[in-house]
């Protein structure tokens, strides 16, 4: 009789939780149903391990989201002692490509010597494309970064093209892809599984929190006093006006102490940029309200 009571108690408490999760999924699916885009969402509760995905196993082009993956790989080298954050990196004028997003080039158009710490911050906090390709070269190439991420147990990942290469044929942008499930799992491993040292983890979290890029995406859907550590990714459009990628992934800390990883990928979109950002912001708002309960 006592066991029956325990089972009944578990059912009574679990049923509302399952209903809430189904409600969250329904809200997200209803939001994206009419959008002229392929949209994937991943959510991972960093406290309980509970997770939810929509289009979780589909491949989505990452664009600059993969700068987070590169930062993880380089910081692992720092932890192993083969690199130091204070190492000097000589950046030539030739390495500062003109036809790409680069606040670093704008500040140092004739070249400069910076520390690894500074170049990493340019890549993560300001999404600098030249900084990214300089660091890919420093690490040993895109495929070496892919192999490192796969060694963490993240199989659904492809990192093949540098930022410079993605400025070539439009189809190249699809060679760097991941899934919403893989994206939030990697965020979870970074935040809770100690894949980096405490010093490196705090450095990367701070760089992601200090990001000034695209506050109209995940951040726009959060309470003002929430903390977001994130990395966005944005592509151009093809000759038919289709946008390959409009993304944001990150770790959210709500005022009530709840923490979760979230990834939203908007791909093959025929919506305006403002609408793509609003889709991400609206999903972020739905999820934050769910965790605020």
C-alpha positions in Angstrom: 0.0 0.0 0.0 2.9 2.3 0.9 4.5 1.7 -2.5 1.3 2.4 -4.3 1.1 5.7 -2.4 4.6 6.6 -3.5 3.9 5.8 -7.1 0.7 7.9 -7.0 2.6 10.8 -5.4 5.3 10.7 -8.1 2.6 10.7 -10.8 0.7 13.6 -9.2 3.9 15.8 -9.1 5.3 14.6 -12.5 2.1 15.1 -14.5 2.1 19.0 -14.2 5.9 19.0 -15.1 5.3 17.0 -18.3 2.3 19.2 -19.1 4.4 22.3 -18.7 7.1 20.9 -21.0 4.5 20.0 -23.6 3.1 23.5 -23.3 6.6 24.9 -23.9 7.1 22.8 -27.0 3.6 23.8 -28.3 4.2 27.5 -27.8 7.5 27.3 -29.8 6.0 25.2 -32.6 3.0 27.5 -32.9 5.4 30.5 -33.1 7.6 29.1 -35.9 4.9 27.3 -37.9 4.1 30.1 -40.3 7.7 31.5 -40.6 9.4 31.3 -44.0 12.5 29.7 -42.6 13.8 26.4 -41.2 14.1 26.9 -37.4 15.7 24.7 -34.8 15.6 25.1 -31.0 17.6 23.4 -28.3 17.1 24.0 -24.5 19.0 22.3 -21.7 18.2 22.9 -18.0 21.6 23.2 -16.4 20.1 22.4 -12.9 18.1 19.3 -13.6 19.5 18.0 -16.9 16.1 18.2 -18.5 16.1 19.1 -22.2 13.8 19.9 -25.1 14.4 20.3 -28.8 12.5 21.3 -31.8 14.2 20.2 -35.0 16.9 19.0 -32.7 18.7 16.6 -35.1 18.6 18.8 -38.3 21.8 20.3 -39.6 22.0 24.1 -39.4 24.8 26.3 -40.7 26.6 27.9 -37.8 28.4 31.0 -39.2 30.1 32.8 -36.3 28.6 30.5 -33.7 31.6 28.3 -34.4 33.9 30.9 -32.9 32.8 29.5 -29.5 34.0 26.0 -30.6 37.4 27.5 -31.7 37.7 29.3 -28.4 37.1 26.1 -26.5 39.8 24.3 -28.5 42.4 27.0 -27.9 41.7 27.4 -24.2 42.2 23.7 -23.8 45.7 24.2 -25.2 46.2 27.0 -22.6 45.0 24.6 -19.9 47.5 22.0 -21.1 50.4 24.5 -21.0 51.2 24.6 -24.7 49.8 28.1 -25.0 49.4 31.0 -22.6 46.8 33.8 -22.7 49.7 36.3 -22.5 51.5 34.8 -25.6 52.2 37.5 -28.2 50.6 37.1 -31.6 52.1 39.2 -34.4 49.3 40.3 -36.8 50.5 41.5 -40.1 48.7 44.0 -42.3 48.2 41.2 -44.8 46.2 39.1 -42.3 43.7 42.0 -41.8 41.4 41.3 -44.7 39.4 44.3 -45.9 36.1 42.7 -47.1 35.0 41.3 -43.8 33.7 42.3 -40.3 36.8 43.2 -38.3 36.8 45.9 -35.5 40.4 44.7 -34.8 41.4 45.8 -38.4 39.6 49.1 -38.0 41.6 49.9 -34.9 45.0 48.5 -36.2 44.8 48.9 -40.0 48.6 48.6 -40.4 49.0 45.5 -38.2 49.7 45.0 -34.5 51.1 42.6 -31.9 48.4 41.5 -29.4 48.2 38.8 -26.7 46.2 35.6 -27.3 43.8 36.9 -24.6 43.1 40.1 -26.6 42.6 38.3 -29.9 40.2 35.8 -28.3 38.2 38.7 -26.9 38.0 40.3 -30.3 36.8 37.0 -31.8 34.2 36.2 -29.1 33.0 39.6 -27.7 33.1 41.4 -31.1 32.8 38.5 -33.5 35.9 39.6 -35.4 36.4 37.5 -38.6 40.1 38.3 -39.0 40.7 37.3 -35.4 38.9 34.1 -36.0 41.0 33.1 -39.1 44.3 34.1 -37.3 43.3 31.8 -34.4 42.3 29.0 -36.8 45.8 29.2 -38.3 47.3 29.3 -34.8 45.4 26.1 -33.8 46.2 24.2 -37.0 43.1 24.5 -39.1 39.4 24.0 -39.1 39.5 20.2 -39.1 41.7 20.0 -36.0 39.1 22.1 -34.2 36.3 19.7 -35.4 38.3 16.7 -34.2 38.7 18.3 -30.7 34.9 19.0 -30.4 34.1 15.5 -31.5 36.5 14.2 -28.8 34.2 15.8 -26.3 31.4 13.5 -27.4 29.7 16.0 -29.8 29.3 14.0 -33.0 26.9 16.3 -34.9 29.4 18.9 -35.9 31.2 19.9 -39.1 33.9 22.7 -39.1 35.5 22.9 -42.5 35.6 26.5 -43.8 37.4 29.6 -42.4 35.7 33.0 -42.4 37.6 33.9 -45.6 36.5 30.8 -47.3 32.9 31.5 -46.4 33.1 34.7 -48.4 33.4 32.5 -51.5 30.5 30.6 -53.1 27.3 30.8 -51.0 27.1 27.0 -50.6 30.3 27.0 -48.6 28.4 28.4 -45.6 26.7 25.1 -45.2 29.9 23.2 -44.7 30.1 24.5 -41.1 27.0 23.0 -39.4 25.7 21.6 -36.1 22.4 20.6 -34.6 20.4 22.3 -31.8 20.8 19.2 -29.7 24.6 19.2 -30.2 24.8 23.0 -29.5 23.1 22.9 -26.1 25.0 19.7 -25.1 28.3 21.4 -25.8 27.2 24.5 -23.8 26.3 22.1 -21.0 29.6 20.4 -21.1 31.4 23.7 -21.1 29.4 25.0 -18.1 29.0 22.0 -15.9 31.4 19.2 -16.9 34.7 21.1 -16.3 36.1 20.5 -19.8 38.2 23.6 -19.2 40.0 24.8 -16.1 38.1 27.2 -13.8 40.2 30.1 -15.1 39.6 29.4 -18.7 35.9 28.8 -18.2 35.5 32.1 -16.4 37.5 33.9 -19.1 35.3 32.6 -21.9 32.1 33.1 -20.0 33.1 36.8 -19.4 34.0 37.3 -23.0 30.6 35.9 -24.1 28.8 38.0 -21.5 30.6 41.1 -22.6 29.5 40.6 -26.3 28.0 43.6 -27.9 26.7 41.8 -30.9 23.0 41.5 -31.8 21.2 42.4 -28.6 17.9 42.0 -30.5 18.1 38.2 -30.4 18.2 36.1 -27.2 18.9 39.1 -25.0 15.8 40.9 -26.2 13.6 38.1 -24.8 15.1 38.1 -21.3 14.3 40.1 -18.2 16.6 43.2 -17.8 18.5 41.7 -14.9 19.1 38.3 -16.5 22.7 37.4 -17.5 23.4 36.1 -21.0 26.7 34.6 -22.1 26.3 34.0 -25.8 27.6 33.8 -29.4 25.7 34.8 -32.5 26.1 33.9 -36.1 24.9 35.7 -39.2 25.2 35.0 -42.9 24.5 37.1 -46.0 21.8 36.3 -48.6 22.0 34.5 -51.9 20.8 36.1 -55.2 17.2 35.0 -54.4 17.2 36.8 -51.1 17.5 33.7 -48.9 19.5 34.0 -45.7 21.6 30.9 -44.8 21.9 31.6 -41.1 20.6 33.9 -38.3 21.6 32.3 -35.0 22.2 32.8 -31.3 23.3 30.3 -28.7 24.1 30.9 -25.0 23.8 30.3 -21.3 21.1 32.2 -19.4 21.1 33.0 -15.7 17.7 34.3 -14.6 17.0 36.5 -11.5 15.5 33.5 -9.7 18.8 31.6 -10.1 17.7 29.2 -12.8 20.3 28.5 -15.5 19.8 27.0 -18.9 21.5 26.6 -22.2 19.6 27.7 -25.3 20.3 27.5 -29.1 18.1 29.0 -31.8 19.1 28.5 -35.4 17.1 30.3 -38.2 18.2 28.9 -41.6 17.2 29.3 -45.2 15.1 32.3 -44.2 13.1 34.5 -46.6 12.1 36.7 -43.7 13.6 40.2 -43.1 16.5 40.4 -40.8 14.3 42.2 -38.2 11.9 39.3 -38.3 14.6 36.7 -38.0 15.9 38.4 -34.8 12.3 38.7 -33.5 11.8 35.0 -33.9 14.8 34.3 -31.7 13.8 37.0 -29.2 10.2 35.6 -29.0 11.5 32.1 -28.4 13.9 33.4 -25.8 11.0 35.1 -24.0 8.8 32.0 -24.1 11.6 29.9 -22.6 12.6 32.5 -19.9 9.0 32.7 -18.7 8.9 28.9 -18.5 12.0 28.8 -16.3 10.8 31.8 -14.2 7.8 29.7 -13.0 
